[in-house]
Amino acid sequence: MYRIIIILVLLLILFFMVRKAFREFWGKGKSDPALPSKDMMVQDPVCKTYITAGTAVMEKIGGQPYYFCSDDCAGKFKEYLSR
């Protein structure tokens, strides 16, 4: 009886490990695949400087994320798009 319980527990652990591996492989564990990691360098579309995504000012405009070095650049970009 104990052998059956041990085998079932091991199969259950194996199931969760395989499920986790498949989710990581196909990227279903990520919240938003379009967003870069916090350490990734992104370019400000206004002044063309590079900053890390973690320190950048992020604005979603039209459903697409844009990264800016400051609130001033974000304001200039929104003003440019509203013309």
WOTAUR-V541196 format. One record per backbone hydrogen bond with DSSP energy under -0.5 kcal/mol. CO is the residue of the C=O (numbers start at 0). NH is the residue of the N-H. E is the energy in kcal/mol with one decimal. If there is no record, write none. Layout:
co: <CO | CO>
nh: <NH | NH>
e: <E | E>
This chain:
co: <0 | 1 | 2 | 3 | 4 | 5 | 6 | 7 | 8 | 9 | 10 | 11 | 12 | 13 | 14 | 15 | 16 | 17 | 18 | 19 | 20 | 21 | 22 | 22 | 22 | 26 | 31 | 36 | 37 | 39 | 41 | 43 | 48 | 50 | 51 | 51 | 55 | 56 | 58 | 58 | 59 | 60 | 63 | 65 | 66 | 67 | 69 | 70 | 71 | 72 | 73 | 74 | 75 | 76 | 77 | 79>
nh: <4 | 5 | 6 | 7 | 8 | 9 | 10 | 11 | 12 | 13 | 14 | 15 | 16 | 17 | 18 | 19 | 20 | 21 | 22 | 23 | 24 | 25 | 26 | 27 | 28 | 29 | 34 | 39 | 53 | 52 | 50 | 47 | 43 | 41 | 54 | 55 | 57 | 67 | 60 | 65 | 61 | 63 | 60 | 58 | 44 | 56 | 73 | 74 | 75 | 76 | 77 | 78 | 79 | 80 | 81 | 82>
e: <-1.7 | -2.5 | -2.5 | -2.4 | -2.3 | -2.4 | -2.4 | -2.2 | -2.3 | -2.4 | -2.5 | -2.1 | -2.1 | -2.5 | -2.5 | -2.1 | -2.0 | -2.3 | -2.2 | -2.3 | -2.1 | -2.3 | -0.7 | -1.6 | -0.8 | -0.9 | -1.4 | -1.3 | -2.2 | -2.4 | -2.6 | -1.3 | -3.0 | -3.3 | -0.9 | -1.1 | -0.7 | -2.4 | -0.7 | -2.7 | -0.5 | -1.3 | -2.5 | -2.6 | -0.6 | -3.0 | -1.6 | -2.3 | -2.4 | -2.2 | -2.3 | -2.4 | -2.2 | -2.2 | -1.6 | -0.8>
